[in-house]
Amino acid sequence: MSDKTSPFDAIFTETGLDPNEAAQRTMRPDLPKRFWKEASVDERNGVFHVLLDGRSARSPGRNTLASRHLQIAERMALEWNAVGEQLDPSLLPLTKLVNVALDGGTDHREALLDEVRSYAGTDLLCYRAERPQGLVDRQSTVWDPYLDRLKTHHRITMKQAAGVMHVAQDEPMLDAVRALADRRAGDAEAVAALVLATSLTGSAVLALALTEPGMDDGRAKTIWQAAHVDEDWNRAQWGEDAEATALRETRWRDFEAAAFVLSVTRS
């Protein structure tokens, strides 16, 4: 998985979306206590607002927590109602994602789309193991269909390399990835979700696969597993690390929220 650092990591961190920070917060005893009894949704002029005890909830940037998509607003309310005695931000993945859209998704749309293009330049799926053969075969079996679909349906051909040597993708192909991302991310929530999915997987190709027709929870999980071929191979060989597993579970919740947003907002 790519270890690329996005120039927009600050946006995600400030709004509580960074999964590493979220995991660390759950280990600290100073989480705030729940201060509301019930979350609900109220429609106002075609926008669905999340209310806490009848009052509008707000993002870290002081924007009203709301969405133009009823499904998203209802699911955010479910997140808030499911909170226990302490407010654990890792259990509010969809709310955190919508906060990003509210506080920076619109103003930074073009730059966020540039981020997707940048990730495509070093896409996880384009860097293959040289050995062992079992891992080489596993990568090919899982990853090739995503690259093949991109080529067949969108005429985007990505170069591959063995090992860690950088391979420069053709600029027109990267432009085509960005254009596809622009078409598929119709609003601020969608572009925030697409960038989050890209950063979590290290792959613009896998993130864009979430925008294909017919996406459901099963396919989202398959795409998530595709991003962890190397990790799962190593886990099978050397055993499981409890801390790494906990972090992966937190990251999965954020990824699943991104997949949900892209399924609802698909244009």
ROMIDO-552051 format. One line per field, with one value per residue (C-alpha): x, y, z. Coordinates in pm, whole numbers. Each point is the difference from the previous one (the first is absolute). Example, Ala and Ser with C-alpha at 12.3 -4.5 7.8 and 13.67 -1.06 7.14 Angstrom:
BEGIN
x c(1230, 137)
y c(-450, 344)
z c(780, -66)
***
This chain:
BEGIN
x c(0, 123, 150, -62, -84, -275, 26, -361, 64, -57, -361, -63, 182, -177, -339, 88, 13, 361, -29, 336, -95, -342, 158, 233, -288, -179, 301, -19, -231, -100, -270, -290, -320, -321, -196, -320, -283, -123, 111, -256, -30, -193, -60, 32, -35, 126, 294, -2, 141, 126, -143, 119, -292, -169, 299, 217, 330, 303, 326, 341, -15, -336, -202, -339, 26, -226, -18, -209, -31, -256, 179, 320, -174, -193, 313, 183, -286, 33, 369, -75, -275, 236, 264, 51, 85, 310, 30, 242, 68, 104, -364, -125, 167, -278, -38, 373, -10, -290, 189, 284, -244, -160, 325, 216, -141, -153, 277, 271, -174, 252, 297, -161, -52, 367, 72, -177, 209, 316, -76, -58, 359, 122, -303, 22, -126, 287, 280, 34, 209, 286, -21, -126, -196, -308, -25, 75, -287, -233, 62, -64, -323, -144, 135, 1, -382, -11, 269, -162, -337, 159, 157, -306, -268, 191, 298, 242, 312, 222, 362, 121, 338, 156, 153, 28, 154, -216, -186, -119, -361, -88, -132, -307, -93, 25, -209, -259, -5, -62, -275, -169, 20, -152, -292, -64, 28, -305, 4, 222, -94, 91, 337, 88, -99, 202, 314, -41, -42, 304, 219, -116, 73, 296, -181, -203, -92, -164, -170, -149, -125, -231, -176, -90, -369, -134, 219, -112, 149, 134, 190, 131, 147, 155, 166, 124, 150, 167, 184, 142, 132, 358, -100, -215, 277, 244, -258, -46, 375, 95, -315, -232, 95, -274, 75, 13, -330, -168, 123, -120, -346, -14, 117, -260, -280, 123, 33, -346, -145, 175, -140, -349, 23, 118, -287, -255, 147, 99, -56)
y c(0, 346, 210, 319, 303, 216, 378, -15, -228, 313, 15, -357, 42, 323, -161, -316, -225, -116, -370, -15, 292, -153, -327, 183, 196, -320, -95, 321, 32, 361, -59, 242, -133, -33, 324, -78, -248, -41, 81, 58, 135, 309, 103, 371, 120, -324, -35, -263, 124, -215, 117, -85, 37, 222, 231, 11, -185, 178, -91, 102, 294, 101, -97, -158, -378, -82, -175, 27, -379, -139, -336, 168, 218, -297, -208, 284, 17, -374, 48, 263, -209, -300, 194, -132, 197, 153, 171, -218, 170, -327, -112, 298, -72, 138, 315, 64, -44, 241, 247, -6, 76, 282, 160, -39, -225, 274, 259, -258, -214, 57, -60, -313, -136, 74, -221, -292, 59, 13, -331, -159, 92, -244, -227, -305, -229, 94, -120, -377, -234, -183, -290, -225, -146, -53, 373, 85, -224, 136, 361, -87, -187, 276, 317, -69, 11, 357, 118, -194, 162, 344, -74, -161, 238, 327, -43, 67, -216, -5, -117, -260, -57, -283, 98, 355, 171, 295, -25, 328, -16, 177, 349, -43, -311, 190, 280, -261, -135, 351, 61, -327, 97, 339, -164, -258, 236, 216, 203, 95, -311, -226, 162, -18, -368, -71, 163, -181, -338, 75, 90, -298, -249, 176, -51, 233, -305, -176, 318, 59, -359, 106, 233, -273, -93, -271, 78, -166, -91, -327, 163, 273, -265, -178, 326, 57, -348, 69, 290, -239, -284, 60, 48, -312, -200, 108, -64, -356, -55, 171, 27, 282, 318, 115, 372, -19, -188, 265, 278, -187, -34, 376, 67, -244, 197, 316, -181, -152, 347, 128, -290, 73, 368, -88, -246, 263, 292, -187, 219)
z c(0, -83, 278, -195, 214, -144, 21, 107, 298, 212, -119, 109, 332, 92, -60, 189, -305, 31, 96, 177, 223, 62, 109, 238, 153, 96, 211, 203, 303, -74, -259, 48, 151, -195, 40, -194, 37, -356, -355, -273, -354, -106, -362, -78, -358, -148, 241, 274, 331, 287, 332, 350, 241, -258, -53, -310, 28, -143, -167, 144, -243, 154, -306, 60, -20, -292, -336, -313, 12, 245, 24, 111, 259, 140, 29, 177, 250, 55, 77, 262, 158, 22, 198, 352, 312, -163, -337, -195, -336, -162, 29, -201, -337, -219, 209, -24, -376, -41, 222, -253, -280, 196, 117, -308, -269, -214, 27, -61, -262, -279, 227, 145, -351, -63, 302, -166, -312, 210, 170, -340, -84, 267, 18, 224, -276, -231, 230, 6, 209, -166, 245, 153, -288, 214, 70, -363, -110, 268, -103, -363, 78, 219, -161, -373, -39, 133, -241, -285, 65, 6, -339, -157, 123, 29, -235, 284, -10, 308, -17, 247, 163, 198, 330, 131, -303, -101, -328, -151, -117, -323, 69, -226, 200, 328, -148, -99, 358, 131, -255, 99, 366, -84, -181, 269, 301, -56, 321, 294, 200, -292, -66, 371, 0, -313, 139, 332, -173, -214, 298, 207, -279, -163, -328, -219, -208, 294, 119, -345, -1, 284, -243, -248, -37, 227, 300, 323, 336, -135, -284, 228, 228, -298, -108, 355, 7, -336, 163, 261, -213, 118, 363, 4, -161, 269, 270, -125, 8, 326, 205, 101, 185, 237, -31, -380, -2, 218, -228, -306, 153, 59, -354, -132, 167, -172, -333, 29, 67, -314, -201, 132, -98, -350, -41, 105, -195, -315, -307)
***
